[in-house]
């Protein structure tokens, strides 16, 4: 007697479980070519370049602070099986980078390719983000098997990022103040690009809490330079930033380092968050 093929038996429905146990054909989750990215901005860029040709998995779930992300066994399996993996590198996510080191397939380590320093927050500078898109385009083209389509999408993303850079240059050109106090040291590239000075409550990682002297110094700086705003973030406690703001008698507002999607997981979500950051900066700095 000829047994039906596994694909046919899966379609039977109610008799699925019994038939599979009897025949030894176990159900499995869909498999196929995928890409994996370690943090939202990289996932958004990879997804935008790949289109529908290659599903992209973001290892950092929404609402999770990515600096100390620990891989689950399922995430590690996804990395090992992926056609392409994209990580920041240089110790931004040690667990993720250790997993990437076990791969045989292509892995893009963005900071090593950019040669931009050890600060991972390159996506907050539209000019550096254009370079990120450029360096991802070729490996994504190879992974999808559709380089011309990826090249066309790369050109469109480049136009959008050039427009974003122009908006920041115009929007921050004439401001009453040029100092920003941020929740952690994420906006250094952006500040240098647009002639701002960043002072941060915490270090590169938001877990690096300041001592009482640093809090007092920031409050004094805010008073001396007539700042109006101390910036907080979505993913970390605003407690210390609120203490600085209270001591300086100024307000707080959210400046998003965009390490996790707020709502929209696509590249449009990244662009929208960047535009909202520009709006908050202009208000805080008194820009015209």
C-alpha positions as CSV (number, residue, x, y, z in Angstrom):
1,X,0.0,0.0,0.0
2,X,1.3,3.5,-0.9
3,X,1.2,6.0,1.9
4,X,0.1,9.5,1.1
5,X,2.8,12.2,1.1
6,X,3.3,14.3,4.2
7,X,2.1,17.5,2.5
8,X,-1.2,15.7,1.6
9,X,-1.7,14.4,5.1
10,X,-1.2,17.9,6.5
11,X,-4.2,19.1,4.5
12,X,-6.5,16.5,6.0
13,X,-7.1,18.5,9.1
14,X,-8.9,16.5,11.9
15,X,-6.9,13.4,11.3
16,X,-3.6,15.2,11.1
17,X,-2.2,14.4,14.5
18,X,-3.0,10.7,14.5
19,X,-1.7,10.2,10.9
20,X,1.5,12.0,11.6
21,X,2.2,10.0,14.8
22,X,1.5,6.8,12.9
23,X,3.7,7.6,9.9
24,X,6.5,9.4,11.7
25,X,6.0,12.6,9.6
26,X,6.1,15.3,12.3
27,X,4.8,18.8,11.6
28,X,7.4,21.5,11.5
29,X,7.4,25.3,11.4
30,X,7.9,26.8,8.0
31,X,11.5,26.9,6.9
32,X,13.2,28.9,4.2
33,X,15.6,31.7,3.5
34,X,15.4,34.4,6.2
35,X,17.6,37.3,7.4
36,X,18.2,38.3,11.0
37,X,19.1,41.7,12.3
38,X,20.0,42.5,15.9
39,X,18.2,45.8,16.5
40,X,15.3,47.7,15.0
41,X,17.1,50.3,12.7
42,X,19.1,47.5,11.1
43,X,16.1,45.3,10.7
44,X,14.1,48.1,9.2
45,X,16.8,48.9,6.7
46,X,17.4,45.3,5.8
47,X,13.6,44.7,5.4
48,X,13.2,47.8,3.2
49,X,16.0,46.6,1.0
50,X,14.8,43.0,0.7
51,X,11.2,43.8,0.0
52,X,9.1,40.6,0.0
53,X,11.9,38.5,-1.2
54,X,13.4,37.8,2.2
55,X,11.7,37.8,5.6
56,X,13.7,39.7,8.2
57,X,13.6,38.9,11.9
58,X,14.4,41.6,14.5
59,X,16.1,39.9,17.5
60,X,15.2,42.8,19.8
61,X,11.5,42.7,20.6
62,X,9.4,45.9,20.8
63,X,9.8,47.6,24.1
64,X,13.0,45.9,25.0
65,X,16.2,47.8,25.7
66,X,18.7,46.2,23.3
67,X,22.1,46.9,24.9
68,X,22.0,43.8,27.2
69,X,19.8,41.5,25.1
70,X,20.4,37.8,25.9
71,X,19.7,35.4,23.1
72,X,17.1,32.7,23.6
73,X,17.8,29.2,22.1
74,X,15.2,30.0,19.4
75,X,16.9,33.2,18.4
76,X,20.3,31.5,18.3
77,X,18.8,28.8,16.0
78,X,17.4,31.6,13.8
79,X,20.8,33.2,13.5
80,X,22.6,30.0,12.7
81,X,20.1,29.1,10.0
82,X,19.7,32.6,8.5
83,X,20.8,33.4,5.0
84,X,22.1,36.8,6.2
85,X,22.7,38.2,9.7
86,X,23.2,41.9,10.4
87,X,24.7,43.1,13.8
88,X,26.2,46.3,15.1
89,X,29.4,44.8,16.4
90,X,32.1,46.2,18.7
91,X,30.4,44.9,21.9
92,X,27.0,46.6,21.5
93,X,25.1,43.3,22.1
94,X,27.7,40.8,23.4
95,X,25.3,37.8,23.4
96,X,24.2,38.5,19.8
97,X,27.7,39.0,18.6
98,X,28.8,35.7,20.2
99,X,26.0,33.9,18.4
100,X,27.0,35.6,15.1
101,X,30.5,34.3,15.6
102,X,29.3,30.7,15.5
103,X,27.9,31.2,12.0
104,X,29.3,29.8,8.7
105,X,27.1,32.1,6.5
106,X,27.5,35.8,5.7
107,X,27.3,38.2,8.6
108,X,27.5,42.0,8.3
109,X,29.1,43.8,11.4
110,X,28.1,47.3,10.7
111,X,30.4,49.3,13.0
112,X,33.5,47.4,11.7
113,X,32.4,48.2,8.1
114,X,31.7,51.9,8.8
115,X,34.8,52.6,10.8
116,X,32.8,55.2,12.8
117,X,34.0,54.5,16.3
118,X,32.6,52.3,19.1
119,X,29.4,54.3,19.7
120,X,26.7,52.1,18.1
121,X,24.0,54.8,17.6
122,X,24.9,55.5,14.0
123,X,21.3,55.4,12.8
124,X,20.6,58.6,14.6
125,X,22.7,60.5,12.1
126,X,21.0,60.4,8.7
127,X,24.3,60.7,6.8
128,X,25.7,57.7,8.6
129,X,22.4,55.8,8.1
130,X,22.8,56.4,4.3
131,X,26.2,54.6,4.6
132,X,24.6,51.8,6.5
133,X,22.0,51.3,3.7
134,X,24.8,51.4,1.2
135,X,26.9,48.7,2.9
136,X,23.8,46.5,3.4
137,X,22.6,46.7,-0.2
138,X,25.1,44.2,-1.7
139,X,24.8,41.4,0.9
140,X,21.0,41.8,0.8
141,X,21.1,41.6,-3.0
142,X,23.1,38.4,-2.8
143,X,20.8,36.9,-0.1
144,X,17.6,37.7,-2.1
145,X,19.1,36.7,-5.5
146,X,17.6,40.0,-6.9
147,X,20.4,42.6,-6.9
148,X,18.7,44.9,-9.4
149,X,15.5,45.2,-7.3
150,X,17.6,45.8,-4.2
151,X,19.6,48.5,-5.9
152,X,16.4,50.3,-6.9
153,X,15.2,50.1,-3.3
154,X,18.6,51.3,-2.0
155,X,18.3,54.4,-4.2
156,X,14.8,55.2,-2.9
157,X,16.0,54.8,0.8
158,X,19.0,57.1,0.0
159,X,16.6,59.8,-1.3
160,X,14.5,59.6,1.8
161,X,17.6,59.8,4.1
162,X,19.0,62.7,2.1
163,X,15.7,64.5,2.6
164,X,15.8,63.7,6.3
165,X,19.3,65.1,6.6
166,X,18.2,68.3,4.7
167,X,15.3,68.7,7.2
168,X,17.6,68.4,10.1
169,X,20.1,70.9,8.6
170,X,17.3,73.5,8.0
171,X,15.5,72.8,11.2
172,X,18.5,73.1,13.5
173,X,20.3,75.9,11.7
174,X,19.0,78.9,13.7
175,X,18.3,78.1,17.4
176,X,18.5,80.0,20.6
177,X,20.4,77.2,22.3
178,X,22.6,74.4,21.1
179,X,23.0,72.2,24.2
180,X,20.9,69.1,24.7
181,X,20.8,67.0,27.9
182,X,19.9,63.4,27.1
183,X,19.0,60.4,29.1
184,X,22.0,58.4,27.8
185,X,24.9,59.0,25.5
186,X,23.1,58.0,22.3
187,X,23.1,61.3,20.3
188,X,26.8,62.0,19.9
189,X,26.8,61.5,16.1
190,X,23.6,63.5,15.6
191,X,25.0,66.4,17.8
192,X,28.3,66.6,15.9
193,X,26.5,66.5,12.5
194,X,24.2,69.4,13.3
195,X,26.5,71.5,15.6
196,X,24.9,70.6,18.9
197,X,26.5,69.8,22.2
198,X,25.3,66.7,24.0
199,X,25.5,66.2,27.7
200,X,24.1,62.9,28.9
201,X,22.8,61.6,32.2
202,X,24.0,58.1,31.6
203,X,26.8,56.7,29.4
204,X,26.6,54.7,26.1
205,X,24.6,52.1,28.0
206,X,21.6,53.6,29.9
207,X,22.4,51.2,32.8
208,X,25.4,53.4,33.6
209,X,23.8,55.6,36.2
210,X,25.5,58.8,37.2
211,X,26.5,59.8,40.7
212,X,25.0,62.7,42.7
213,X,27.8,65.1,41.5
214,X,26.9,64.5,37.8
215,X,23.2,65.1,38.5
216,X,24.1,68.4,40.3
217,X,26.4,69.5,37.5
218,X,23.7,68.9,34.8
219,X,21.1,70.8,36.8
220,X,23.6,73.7,37.1
221,X,24.4,73.5,33.4
222,X,20.7,73.7,32.5
223,X,20.3,76.8,34.7
224,X,23.4,78.6,33.5
225,X,22.6,78.0,29.8
226,X,18.9,78.7,30.2
227,X,17.9,75.3,28.9
228,X,14.2,74.5,28.8
229,X,14.2,70.7,28.6
230,X,15.8,67.6,30.0
231,X,15.3,64.7,27.6
232,X,14.0,61.2,28.7
233,X,13.5,58.0,26.7
234,X,10.8,55.5,26.1
235,X,12.6,52.3,27.2
236,X,14.4,53.4,30.4
237,X,13.2,54.9,33.7
238,X,12.9,58.7,33.6
239,X,13.6,59.0,37.3
240,X,17.1,60.5,37.2
241,X,16.3,62.8,34.2
242,X,13.3,64.0,36.1
243,X,15.4,64.7,39.1
244,X,17.7,66.8,37.0
245,X,14.8,68.6,35.5
246,X,13.2,69.3,38.9
247,X,16.4,70.7,40.3
248,X,16.9,72.9,37.2
249,X,13.2,73.9,37.2
250,X,12.7,72.9,33.5
251,X,10.4,70.4,31.7
252,X,11.1,66.9,30.4
253,X,10.4,65.6,26.9
254,X,11.1,62.3,25.1
255,X,14.0,62.1,22.7
256,X,13.9,58.6,21.3
257,X,17.1,56.7,20.5
258,X,15.0,54.5,18.3
259,X,16.5,51.3,19.5
260,X,13.1,49.6,19.4
261,X,10.0,50.4,17.3
262,X,7.4,52.6,19.0
263,X,4.6,51.6,16.6
264,X,5.5,51.0,13.0
265,X,8.2,48.3,12.5
266,X,9.0,49.4,8.9
267,X,11.6,51.9,7.6
268,X,8.7,54.4,7.6
269,X,8.6,53.9,11.4
270,X,12.2,54.8,11.7
271,X,11.8,57.9,9.5
272,X,8.7,59.0,11.5
273,X,10.6,58.6,14.8
274,X,13.5,60.7,13.4
275,X,11.1,63.4,12.4
276,X,9.5,63.4,15.8
277,X,12.9,63.8,17.4
278,X,13.6,66.8,15.2
279,X,10.3,68.4,16.3
280,X,11.3,67.8,20.0
281,X,14.8,69.2,19.4
282,X,13.4,72.4,17.7
283,X,11.0,73.0,20.5
284,X,13.7,72.5,23.2
285,X,16.3,74.6,21.5
286,X,14.1,77.5,20.4
287,X,14.7,77.0,16.7
288,X,13.3,79.3,14.1
